[in-house]
């Protein structure tokens, strides 16, 4: 089954590539790997919400945002390498969570990205990961996710 078929089966639609908000490109490939820039949870050019997780944004909302970040990363990867069917492994995910004082649920939030990658790619979607709490993210986003994938 192709990745596009799997996305459709899961009810996901690959979004358009989110244009950069500064001086960078959405993804770069080198030596069989593709690296995404940090992806915000943009939907149709807008953030669905802003604020810190544990204050203005709930952990459940942020988990949905992390999922959107992962889908945005896949869009950037597809644009860079031509097809998601070329992915042989999701190697690493780094998730940044804008965290209110005392919020310690960063791993659960970033599960939104990890889980969707696992649903889409199966065993090839299992990856190394970091989930980091930060004071602020660009545009006031609650979550930002980077993905590194191997491809053939």
Buried (B, 14 or more C-beta within 10 A) or exposed (E): EEBEEBBEEEEBEBBEBBEEEEEEEBBEBEEEBBBBBBBBBBBEEEBBBEBBBBBBBBBEBBBBBBBBBBBBBBBBBBBBBEEBBBBEBBBBBBBBBBBBEEBEBBBBBBBBBBBBBBBBBEEBBBBEBEBEBEEEBEEBBBBBBBBBBBBE
